[in-house]
Amino acid sequence: MKFNYQARTKTGQVQVGTVEAASREGALMLLQKHDLYVTKLESAEEVPFYARKLELKRITKSDLVMFSRQLSIMFESKVPLIESLRTLAEQQTSSRFKEILLDISEKVEGGIPFSQALSAYPNLFDPFFVNMVRSGEASGKLSETLSYLADHIEREYELTSKIRGAMIYPIIIITMMLFIGILMSIYALPGLLELLQETHQELPFFTRIIIAVINFVKSWMGVATFIGFIVAVALLFKYTKTSEGKDRLDRLLLKIPVINSFLKMVYVARFTENLSTLIAGGLPIAKALIITGSVVGNVRYQEALEKVTEEVRKGEKISSGLKKFPDLFPPILTTMVLVGEKTGSLDTTLLNIVRFYRMEIDRRLNNLLKIIEPALILILGVGVGIFIASILLPLYQAITSI
């Protein structure tokens, strides 16, 4: 944001100009660092709400990957951190991300560690990201850490994209089926069904069902039900964003057959990769477990890892704690962790587990995609068959009987 200011110098001269900062407080601090006594400060970009630009570009995982990778390259090229942050801020298409980076650069310039400045935005930089940066600062390997973080976020993004991609195809097909069905119920089928009813012949069971459904859809009750369904879905979605709703959803997902086994693989892969990285970065085991629990993405795993952390603090091994949750952590994982603890190569052992689970996740996703297509074709075929049997055959019989 830009701010117009009026200030006095140490000699009493009046100075006016424009300064760019993430906030009013940031602009004030920036001017004071230049030994200016600010007498007036106002936003140069203040416009009425109806004239403001709507922020359509949100901060995505891709933005975070690009930021981490570019900052790593600039830092490795000996570009000062503050200058790097401001340069990256200028090229952002998201005004919100630009403001955040400018604010972080101001905090760093004011003497706050980079990791601490990042922690002011937990919705963007999670505990894993912040602690990895803190580890990089302590070890003097911030460039390597940022490069790894870019790779890590990219892998997470690819996995999420694959899962979403597997779901998009069936959702589109089912949505189109419902849309076409509604259009036919409103415009095409009523006339045909009226014609069938005028023949006074006994209609098949499915035909009577279709007539009842169409009459219901065309009535005010049908419209009210449709609106109520949309409202209920919106409220349910909003509820899942609350802590209680997310808790219930996480527990429910781990009880659904087929889906639960796949999700457990995703969570275990995420757990092992994050824990391996944090341990390799030099973080204490207990702290690494707590951070990992907060970024796995499921409440049950977070609760389990908190209990494992308590065991570790009492002097127990990680593998001993994991054994107490066989429904969440499979025996192969517990055994491999035990081997890593005995050999002193836990981080390497965990990475081997990550590779195994990632290959298994890819295999299952590919198999799922192979199953979805013929299943949808079968569903469409059954739907078309019922339609023909319910409408066209009685209509054909009525015409031939004339």
N, C-alpha and C positions, 0 to 999 in steps of 0.2 A: 504494500500500500504506500501511496505517496502522501506526504504531509507538508503543508505550507507552514513556515515558521517565521516568527519575528523574535530576535534575541539581541542581547547586548554583549559585547566583548569585554575583556578585562579592562580595557582603556575607556569603556563607556560608549563606544561607537555602536550605532544601531545596524543590525545585519538582518536581511530577509532572504529567504530562499526556499528550496524544496528539498526534502530528505525522504529516502525510501526505507521503510522498515515493515516488519510483520505486524506491529501493533503500535498504539499511541505511546505506551510505556517504553517500547523499544526505541522509538524515534526520540523520545525525551532523553533516554540514557545515552544514545549515540551523540546527540548535540552537547550534552553535558561533558562527555569525554573530550570534546574539542574546546573545552573551557568557555562555553557559551551559557549565558544566563537567559533562559527562555522566558519571554514575556507573552507570547501567543503561539498556539499550536493547534491547527485544525486540519482535518482531512481534505486533501485536494481532490479526492475521488468520491466525495459524499454526493449521492444523487437520490432522488425520490425512489421509493421502493418499486414503483411501476416502471421506472426507467432503468433499473438495475438489470444486469445480464444474469440470466439463469445459468447456474453452474451445472452443465450437463456432463462434464468430464470428471468422473470420480477417480480417486487414487486406486489403481489396480495393482495386482501382484506383478504384472509386467513392468509397471513404473518403478516398483521397489527393486526388482531385479536389475533394471537398467541403472537406477541410482547407485546401487551397491557396486556394480561392475565398473561404472564410470568413475566413481569415487576411489575405488581400488587402484585403477590405472593412473589417475591424477596424483594420488598419494604416493604411488611407487615412482612417479616421475618427479618427485620432490616439490610438487605444487603445495603451498601451505594449505592446511585444512580449511581455514576460514575462507580463503580465496576460492578453493574448490567448491565449497558449499554454495557460495554466492553465484559462482559460474553455473552450477547445476540448477540453481533456483531460477535463473534467467531463462533457461531453455525448457522449463516445464510448461506443458499445455494446461495443466490443472492449476488454477489460481490458488486453490487451497493448499496443494503440495508446495507451491512456490512460497506461500506465507509461512508454512511450517519450516522449510529449509532456511529461510531468512531469519526466522526466530531462533532456530538452532545455532546458526552462525553467530548471532548476536550473543547468545548465552556462552558459546565457546570463547568468543572474543572477550567476554567479561570474566573469564577465568574458570568457568564451569567445565568439567571433563565432558568429552564428546558423548560417552555412554550415558552420563547423567542427563545431558540435554535431550538425548533420544528418549529417555524414560518419561519425559513430560508428555509424550504422545503414545500411550500404551495401546490405543486402538490401531495404530499404524506399525509401531515397533514393539513386538511382543517381548516377554521376558527372555526368551531364547535369543533373539536378535541383540537385545541390550547387553546381556551377559557375555555373549560371544565378543561383542565389541569391547567390553570391559576387559576380557581376557586378552584380546589383541593389544589393547593399550598397555597392559601390565607386562606382556612379553615382548613388546616392541615389534610385533608382527601384524599390525593393523591392516596393512595392504593385503596380506595373505588371508586374513580373517574375512575381510570384506568380499574378496573373490570367492571364498568358500561359501559365504552366506548367499551370494548371488546364485551359485550352483545349487545350493540347498533349496532356496525358494523356488527356483526354476523346476527342480524335480518334484516338489510338492504341488506346484501349479500344473505340471504335466499330468500327475496322477489324478488330481481333481478334475482336470479337463477330460481325461479318458473316462472317468466315471460319469460325468455329466453327459459326455458324448454318447455313451451307451444308453442313456435314458432319454435323450432328445428324440431319437427315431421313433420309439413306440409312443411317446407322448404326442408327437405330431400326427401320427397315423390315427390314434384314438380320438384326438381332438377333431381331425377332419371328418372322421366317421360320425361323431356326434353332431357336428355342424351340418353335414349333408343330411343327416337324419332329421334334424330340426327343420331345415328348409323343405324337405319332402313332406314332413308332417303338416306344415302350414300351407304349402302351395300345390303340391302334386297329388298326395294321397287322398285328401278329403273328397275330391270329385270322383275318384275311382271307387272309394268305399261307399259313397252315396249310391252309385250305380249298382254296386253289389247288393246293397240293402233293398233296393227297389225290385230286385228279382225275387225277393221273398224266399230264397232258398236257404237251407241251413248252412251257416258259415262255419269253416274250420276253427278249431280252438285258437290258433295263433292269430287268425284274422280278427276274432273277437277281442283278443288282447290288444292288437294294434289299434282297433277302433276306440277302445277304452282309453288307451294312452293318448291318442290324438285329441279326443274330446277333453281329456284332462289338461293337456298342454294348451289348448285354445281357450280354456276357461280362466276366470280371474284367479281361481285357486292354483292353477298351474303356473301363472305368472308370479303369484306370491311365493310359491314354493321355489321357483327358480331364483328370485331375488333373495329369499331367505338362505338358499344354498350358497350363493355368492358371498353374502354377508358372513355366514358361518365359516366358510373357508378363510376369508380375510381375518376374522377374529382368531381362528385357530392358528393361522400363520403368525399373527401378532403375539399370541400366547407362547408359541415356541421360542420367541425371542427373549422372553423373560427367564429369570433363573429357574423358577419352578417349572415352567414349560419345557425348557431345555433338559432339565433333570429327568422329567417324565419321558420325553422323547428319546433321550439317550438310553434309558433303561428298556424302553419298548423295542427299540431297534435291535438290541442284543438278544431279544426273545423271539424274533421272527425267523422261522426256518429258512435256510439257504442264504438269506441276506446277512444273518448274524455271523456265519462263518467267514464270509467275505470281509465284512467290516472288521472283524477281529484281526484278520491278516493285515488290513490297512493300519489299524491302531498299533499292532505289535511292530510293524515296519517303522512307523513314525517314532514309536518309543525307543527302539534300538538305535536308530540313526541319530536322534537328538541326544540320547544319553552318551553314545560313543563320541560325538563331537564335543560335548561339554566336558567329558572326562579328559579327552585329548587336549582340550584347551586349558586344563589345569584346575578346573573347579572341583571343590570337595564333593565326594560321592553323594552325601545327604542333600546338599544344595542342588546338585545336578538332577537328582531324582525329583525334587519338588518342582523345579523349572520344567522338567520333561512332562510331569503330570499335568501341568497347567497348559501345555501346548499340544497334548495328544489329541484332544478334541472330543473326549467323552467323560462324563461325570463319574461313571463307575471305575474307569481306569485311573482317574485322578484320585479318587478315594482310596483305591487299592495301593497306589504308589505312595500316598501319604502314610499309610500303615507300614509299607515296606521301609520307608524312610525312618520311621520310629524304631523299627527293628535294627536297622543299620546303625543308628545312633547309640543303640544299646550294645553294639559290638558284633551283631550278627552279619552274615554275608547277604549280598543281594539275592543270590539264588535261593537261600533259605526263606526269605520273605516272599519271593515270587511263587514258591511251591504252595503257599497257603491260598493261592488264587488259581487253581488249575483250570477253572472255567474261562479265565481271561488270558493266562499265559500258558501256552502249550508245553508239554514235557521237553520237547526238543530245545525250546528256548532256555528253559531252566537248566538243562544239562550243559548246553553250550556256555551259558553264563558261568556255571560252576567251573568248567574247564578253563575259561578265561581268567577267573579269579585265582585258580591254582597256579597257572602258568605266568601270571602277571601281565597278560596281554588282553585285558578285557575290552579295550577300545577296538582292537583289531578283530577280535572274535565277534563283537557286536556288528561290525561292518560286514562280516561274512554272512551273518544272519540276515542283515538288510538286503544283501544281494539275492539271497535265496527267496525271501518273501516278495521282493519286487518282481522277480521272474515269475513266481507263482501268481501274483496279482495280475500281471500282464496276460498270463495263460488263461486265467479264469475270465478275465474281461473279454478276451477274444472268443472263448467258448460261449460266453453269454450272448455276444453279438451274433454268433452263428445260429444260436437257438432262437433268438428273438424274431428274425426274419421269417422262417417257416411257420413259427407260432402265429404271427400276425396274419400271414397268408391264410392259415387254417381258420382263424377267427373271422376274417373277411369272407371266406368261402361259406362258412356256416351261416353268417349273416345274410349273404346273398341268397342262399338256399332257402332260409326261412322266409325271406321276402317273396321269393317266387312262389313258394308253397302257399303263402298266406294271401297273396293278392292276385297274381297272374293266373294261377290255376283255377280258382273259383271264377274269375272273370272269363277265362276261356270256356269253362263249363257252361256259364250263363249264356255266352254268345252262341255256342254250338247247339244249345237246347232250344233256341228260338226257331 
